[in-house]
Amino acid sequence: MDQNFNYCVPCLFGLEGIAADELKRMGMDAVQTENGRVLFAGEKPDIARVNINLRTGERVLLHIGESRADTFDMLFEAVRAMPWENYVPIDGAFPVKGHALDSKLFSVPDCQKIVKKAIVERLKAKYKVGWLEETGAKYQVQFAIMRDTAAIYIDTSGAGLHKRGYRPVANEAPLRETLAAAIVKLSRYRGRDAVCDPFCGSGTIPIEAALIALNRAPGLSRKFAAQDWVWIPKNTWGEIADEARDREFRGKYDIWGGDIDSKNVELSHENARRAGVAEHVRFTQADAAEFHRDDDSGTILTNPPYGERVLEHREAEEIYRRFGAALRPLDTWKMYILSSHTEFERTFGRTATKKRKLYNGMLKCDLFMYY
């Protein structure tokens, strides 16, 4: 089989450039950013390398092919012509899911059936069988039909890459791990100064900051779909994981998270323990409105409550006012505050040095940067 593959990494809107930079640093080729995704080229071991090491992408998709698809017949013939036998063994399970946008083929269930049927016909002919059992490893097929062009992938990740394995339970408004890691990266934190999150919730930002300070790969504690694939040598995953562990740093870091809710503090402690960074992060029950530090420099990285309903909106504004007043003496500190509130700067009491649009799931936010 050809050792060069094309890949696609979907990511939250606003994180494309950060994910692309990560992939370039890993040595990936032909890295290109598009809205909501990053494309790159790599070899077979890079399936393991990117899944284990990527902090800000949502999953790693293996690109199988792409074709014009104005009709179901065109879609069927295009998918049947793709070399599925190179990827899916005779017993492989290959469920199909996907989406269609701005295309003549808009019925997702019908497209699923066509793609599935085309792959079945191809594999039956290649393996010379009348029936495919699909009792083996899972090769999740995904299609994306946009403006009448169908791109077909196999998902190598399984669960999304934001699921690091350390947060089985989150608080009511969790911040996705990939977004937390991106905020840490945007702050250019390198493990030197203090990092504080006064609204830590389930501890995601401090934990991701600790993983970055340690240079610890985020995927070392979880499993990926492609680990069960017969055409990727089993030892590949262990070798890539060992490479990642060899690159880890050792040191002591000043990383703190606080929350007014004692249950969130307990949850943060437990998540940090699962992530293997408990000795590097401190969590305490604290009111963000009373936050203070004596250090000459440091970084605030936080995701305060947004307030989606009218009453909550007003409560959020009051929180921002009090929080802004508490931070006023820290004029030498850098601050990176994520909020969807349109009046954040006014109620916080300071105009941001710079703003960056990011998405927390489907919720449009701004990262307000002060430095």
C-alpha positions as CSV (number, residue, x, y, z in Angstrom):
1,M,0.0,0.0,0.0
2,D,1.1,3.5,-0.8
3,Q,2.8,5.0,2.3
4,N,1.7,8.5,1.7
5,F,-1.8,9.6,2.7
6,N,-3.9,12.7,2.8
7,Y,-5.6,13.7,6.1
8,C,-8.2,16.1,7.3
9,V,-8.4,17.5,10.9
10,P,-11.7,19.1,11.7
11,C,-11.4,21.8,14.4
12,L,-13.5,24.4,16.2
13,F,-13.8,27.6,14.1
14,G,-11.0,29.9,15.0
15,L,-8.5,27.2,15.9
16,E,-7.5,26.3,12.3
17,G,-4.2,28.3,12.4
18,I,-3.2,26.9,15.8
19,A,-3.9,23.3,14.7
20,A,-1.9,23.9,11.5
21,D,1.0,25.2,13.5
22,E,1.0,22.1,15.6
23,L,1.0,19.9,12.6
24,K,3.9,21.8,11.0
25,R,5.9,21.4,14.2
26,M,5.2,17.6,14.0
27,G,6.8,17.6,10.5
28,M,3.6,17.1,8.5
29,D,3.6,18.0,4.8
30,A,1.4,20.1,2.7
31,V,-0.4,21.7,5.7
32,Q,-3.4,23.9,4.5
33,T,-6.1,25.6,6.5
34,E,-9.7,25.9,5.5
35,N,-12.8,27.0,7.4
36,G,-13.2,24.5,10.3
37,R,-10.5,22.1,9.2
38,V,-6.8,21.6,8.4
39,L,-5.5,19.4,5.6
40,F,-2.1,17.7,5.6
41,A,-0.2,14.8,4.1
42,G,1.7,12.2,6.0
43,E,2.8,8.6,6.3
44,K,1.1,5.6,8.0
45,P,2.8,6.1,11.4
46,D,1.5,9.7,11.4
47,I,-2.0,8.4,12.1
48,A,-0.7,7.5,15.6
49,R,1.6,10.5,15.8
50,V,-1.1,13.1,15.2
51,N,-3.8,11.4,17.3
52,I,-1.5,11.1,20.3
53,N,0.1,14.6,20.1
54,L,-2.4,17.0,18.6
55,R,-3.9,19.4,21.2
56,T,-6.3,21.6,19.3
57,G,-7.9,19.4,16.5
58,E,-11.1,17.4,17.0
59,R,-10.2,14.2,15.1
60,V,-8.0,12.8,12.4
61,L,-9.7,11.7,9.2
62,L,-8.0,9.6,6.5
63,H,-9.0,11.1,3.1
64,I,-10.1,8.3,0.8
65,G,-11.3,10.3,-2.2
66,E,-13.2,13.2,-3.6
67,S,-15.5,13.6,-6.5
68,R,-18.3,15.6,-8.1
69,A,-21.7,14.3,-7.0
70,D,-24.6,16.0,-8.7
71,T,-26.7,12.8,-8.6
72,F,-27.0,9.6,-6.6
73,D,-25.6,7.6,-9.6
74,M,-22.5,9.9,-9.6
75,L,-22.0,9.5,-5.9
76,F,-22.4,5.7,-6.1
77,E,-19.9,5.3,-9.0
78,A,-17.4,7.7,-7.4
79,V,-17.4,5.8,-4.1
80,R,-17.3,2.4,-5.7
81,A,-14.2,3.4,-7.7
82,M,-12.3,4.2,-4.5
83,P,-9.8,1.6,-3.2
84,W,-11.7,0.4,-0.1
85,E,-9.9,-2.9,-0.1
86,N,-6.7,-1.1,0.8
87,Y,-8.3,0.1,4.1
88,V,-11.2,-2.2,5.1
89,P,-10.5,-5.9,5.6
90,I,-13.0,-8.6,4.7
91,D,-14.4,-8.7,8.3
92,G,-14.2,-4.9,8.9
93,A,-17.3,-3.0,10.1
94,F,-17.8,0.2,8.1
95,P,-20.8,2.3,9.3
96,V,-21.4,5.5,7.4
97,K,-22.4,8.9,8.5
98,G,-22.0,12.4,7.2
99,H,-23.5,15.7,6.2
100,A,-24.5,17.6,3.1
101,L,-24.5,21.4,2.6
102,D,-25.5,23.6,-0.4
103,S,-25.8,20.6,-2.6
104,K,-28.3,18.9,-4.9
105,L,-27.9,15.8,-2.8
106,F,-29.3,17.0,0.5
107,S,-30.9,13.9,2.1
108,V,-28.3,12.6,4.5
109,P,-30.0,9.2,5.1
110,D,-30.2,8.6,1.3
111,C,-26.6,9.6,0.9
112,Q,-25.6,7.2,3.7
113,K,-27.4,4.3,1.9
114,I,-25.7,5.1,-1.4
115,V,-22.2,5.4,0.1
116,K,-22.7,2.1,2.1
117,K,-24.0,0.3,-1.0
118,A,-21.1,1.4,-3.1
119,I,-18.5,0.3,-0.6
120,V,-20.3,-3.1,-0.1
121,E,-20.3,-3.7,-3.9
122,R,-16.6,-2.8,-4.2
123,L,-15.5,-5.0,-1.3
124,K,-17.7,-8.0,-2.3
125,A,-16.2,-7.9,-5.8
126,K,-12.6,-7.6,-4.5
127,Y,-13.0,-10.3,-1.8
128,K,-15.1,-12.5,-4.1
129,V,-17.8,-13.0,-1.5
130,G,-21.6,-12.6,-1.5
131,W,-21.9,-11.2,2.0
132,L,-19.8,-9.1,4.4
133,E,-20.1,-10.1,8.0
134,E,-18.7,-6.8,9.5
135,T,-17.7,-8.5,12.7
136,G,-14.2,-7.0,13.0
137,A,-12.7,-3.7,13.8
138,K,-14.6,-0.5,13.1
139,Y,-13.7,1.7,10.1
140,Q,-16.1,4.6,10.5
141,V,-16.8,6.1,7.1
142,Q,-17.6,9.8,6.9
143,F,-18.8,11.8,3.9
144,A,-19.0,15.6,3.5
145,I,-20.9,16.8,0.5
146,M,-20.4,20.5,0.0
147,R,-21.4,22.5,-3.1
148,D,-22.0,19.2,-5.0
149,T,-18.5,17.8,-4.2
150,A,-18.3,14.7,-2.1
151,A,-15.3,14.1,0.1
152,I,-15.0,10.6,1.7
153,Y,-13.0,9.8,4.8
154,I,-12.4,7.1,7.4
155,D,-12.2,8.3,11.0
156,T,-9.0,7.2,12.7
157,S,-9.7,8.7,16.1
158,G,-13.0,7.2,17.3
159,A,-14.0,9.5,20.2
160,G,-13.2,13.1,19.5
161,L,-9.6,14.2,20.4
162,H,-11.0,16.7,23.0
163,K,-11.9,13.6,25.1
164,R,-8.4,13.2,26.7
165,G,-9.7,10.6,29.2
166,Y,-9.3,12.7,32.3
167,R,-12.7,14.3,32.4
168,P,-15.5,11.6,32.5
169,V,-17.7,14.0,34.4
170,A,-17.8,17.7,33.8
171,N,-19.7,20.6,35.3
172,E,-22.8,22.0,33.7
173,A,-21.0,24.3,31.2
174,P,-17.8,22.5,30.3
175,L,-15.1,24.1,28.2
176,R,-13.9,21.7,25.5
177,E,-10.3,20.6,26.1
178,T,-9.2,21.5,22.6
179,L,-10.4,25.1,23.1
180,A,-8.8,25.3,26.6
181,A,-5.5,24.1,25.1
182,A,-5.8,26.7,22.3
183,I,-6.3,29.5,24.9
184,V,-3.2,28.4,26.7
185,K,-1.2,28.3,23.4
186,L,-2.5,31.8,22.4
187,S,-1.2,33.1,25.7
188,R,2.3,31.8,24.8
189,Y,2.6,30.2,28.2
190,R,5.8,28.3,28.5
191,G,5.7,27.2,32.2
192,R,7.7,30.1,33.6
193,D,5.2,32.6,35.2
194,A,2.2,32.0,37.3
195,V,-1.0,30.9,35.5
196,C,-4.4,31.5,37.3
197,D,-8.0,30.6,36.4
198,P,-10.4,32.2,38.9
199,F,-13.4,30.5,37.2
200,C,-11.9,27.0,36.9
201,G,-15.1,24.9,36.6
202,S,-14.0,21.4,36.1
203,G,-10.3,22.4,35.9
204,T,-9.8,22.2,32.2
205,I,-7.7,25.3,31.6
206,P,-5.3,24.7,34.5
207,I,-5.0,21.0,33.5
208,E,-4.3,21.8,29.8
209,A,-1.8,24.5,31.0
210,A,0.0,21.8,33.0
211,L,0.1,19.3,30.1
212,I,1.6,22.1,27.9
213,A,4.1,23.1,30.5
214,L,5.2,19.5,30.8
215,N,5.1,19.0,27.0
216,R,3.0,15.9,27.7
217,A,1.1,14.6,24.7
218,P,-2.7,14.8,25.4
219,G,-3.6,11.4,23.9
220,L,-1.4,9.1,26.0
221,S,-4.2,8.0,28.3
222,R,-6.8,7.0,25.8
223,K,-7.5,4.6,22.9
224,F,-8.0,5.4,19.2
225,A,-10.1,3.6,16.6
226,A,-7.1,3.0,14.3
227,Q,-5.3,1.0,17.0
228,D,-7.5,-2.0,16.0
229,W,-6.8,-1.7,12.3
230,V,-5.0,-4.6,10.8
231,W,-2.8,-2.6,8.4
232,I,-1.2,-0.5,11.0
233,P,1.5,-2.5,13.0
234,K,0.5,-2.8,16.6
235,N,4.0,-1.6,17.8
236,T,3.5,1.7,16.0
237,W,1.3,3.1,18.7
238,G,3.7,2.1,21.5
239,E,6.7,3.5,19.7
240,I,5.0,6.9,19.0
241,A,3.8,7.0,22.6
242,D,7.4,6.4,23.8
243,E,8.7,9.1,21.5
244,A,6.2,11.5,23.1
245,R,7.1,10.5,26.7
246,D,10.8,11.1,25.9
247,R,10.0,14.7,25.0
248,E,8.4,15.5,28.3
249,F,9.8,18.2,30.6
250,R,10.3,18.0,34.3
251,G,9.8,21.0,36.6
252,K,7.7,22.8,39.1
253,Y,4.9,25.1,37.9
254,D,2.8,27.7,39.5
255,I,-0.7,26.8,38.1
256,W,-3.8,27.6,40.1
257,G,-7.5,27.2,39.6
258,G,-10.2,28.6,41.9
259,D,-14.0,28.3,41.9
260,I,-16.7,29.5,44.2
261,D,-18.4,26.1,44.1
262,S,-16.7,23.5,46.3
263,K,-18.1,20.7,44.1
264,N,-16.2,22.1,41.1
265,V,-13.0,22.3,43.2
266,E,-13.4,18.6,44.1
267,L,-14.1,17.7,40.5
268,S,-11.0,19.7,39.4
269,H,-8.8,17.8,41.9
270,E,-10.1,14.5,40.6
271,N,-9.6,15.4,36.9
272,A,-6.1,16.6,37.6
273,R,-5.3,13.3,39.3
274,R,-6.7,11.4,36.3
275,A,-4.6,13.6,33.9
276,G,-1.5,12.8,36.0
277,V,-0.8,16.5,36.8
278,A,-2.1,16.8,40.3
279,E,1.3,17.7,41.7
280,H,1.6,20.6,39.2
281,V,-1.8,22.2,39.7
282,R,-3.5,23.7,42.8
283,F,-7.3,24.1,43.2
284,T,-9.0,26.0,46.0
285,Q,-12.5,27.3,46.7
286,A,-12.4,31.1,46.1
287,D,-14.5,34.0,44.9
288,A,-13.1,35.5,41.7
289,A,-14.3,38.9,42.8
290,E,-11.7,38.7,45.6
291,F,-8.9,37.4,43.5
292,H,-5.5,38.9,44.3
293,R,-1.8,38.0,43.8
294,D,1.4,39.6,44.9
295,D,3.5,38.4,41.9
296,D,4.8,41.1,39.6
297,S,3.8,39.1,36.5
298,G,1.6,36.2,35.6
299,T,-1.2,35.2,33.3
300,I,-5.0,35.0,33.9
301,L,-6.6,32.4,31.6
302,T,-10.3,32.0,32.3
303,N,-13.8,31.3,31.0
304,P,-16.3,33.2,33.3
305,P,-20.0,32.5,33.2
306,Y,-21.7,34.0,30.0
307,G,-25.3,34.3,31.1
308,E,-27.5,33.0,28.3
309,R,-30.9,34.1,29.7
310,V,-31.8,37.7,30.6
311,L,-31.5,37.3,34.4
312,E,-28.3,35.3,34.1
313,H,-27.0,38.0,31.6
314,R,-27.4,40.6,34.3
315,E,-25.8,38.4,36.9
316,A,-22.9,37.8,34.5
317,E,-22.4,41.5,34.1
318,E,-22.2,42.0,37.8
319,I,-19.6,39.2,38.0
320,Y,-17.6,40.9,35.3
321,R,-17.7,44.3,37.1
322,R,-16.5,42.8,40.4
323,F,-13.9,40.6,38.7
324,G,-12.6,43.6,36.7
325,A,-12.3,45.6,39.9
326,A,-10.3,42.8,41.6
327,L,-7.9,42.6,38.6
328,R,-7.2,46.3,38.3
329,P,-4.1,46.3,40.6
330,L,-2.6,43.6,38.4
331,D,-1.7,45.9,35.6
332,T,1.5,44.1,34.7
333,W,-0.3,40.7,34.2
334,K,-1.5,39.3,30.9
335,M,-5.1,38.3,30.8
336,Y,-7.0,36.1,28.3
337,I,-10.7,35.9,29.1
338,L,-13.2,34.0,27.0
339,S,-16.8,35.3,26.8
340,S,-19.8,35.4,24.5
341,H,-21.2,38.5,26.3
342,T,-21.5,41.4,23.9
343,E,-20.9,43.9,26.7
344,F,-18.0,42.2,28.3
345,E,-15.4,45.0,27.9
346,R,-17.8,47.7,29.2
347,T,-18.8,45.8,32.3
348,F,-15.2,44.5,32.9
349,G,-14.0,48.1,32.8
350,R,-11.2,47.7,30.3
351,T,-10.9,47.6,26.5
352,A,-9.0,44.6,25.3
353,T,-5.6,45.0,23.6
354,K,-6.8,42.5,21.1
355,K,-9.8,40.2,20.5
356,R,-10.0,36.9,18.7
357,K,-13.2,35.2,17.6
358,L,-13.5,31.6,18.8
359,Y,-16.3,29.1,19.1
360,N,-17.1,27.1,22.3
361,G,-19.0,24.4,20.5
362,M,-21.6,26.3,18.4
363,L,-21.5,29.4,20.7
364,K,-19.6,32.3,19.2
365,C,-17.3,33.9,21.7
366,D,-14.4,36.4,21.8
367,L,-11.1,35.8,23.5
368,F,-10.4,39.2,25.1
369,M,-6.7,39.6,25.4
370,Y,-5.0,42.1,27.7
371,Y,-1.2,42.6,27.6
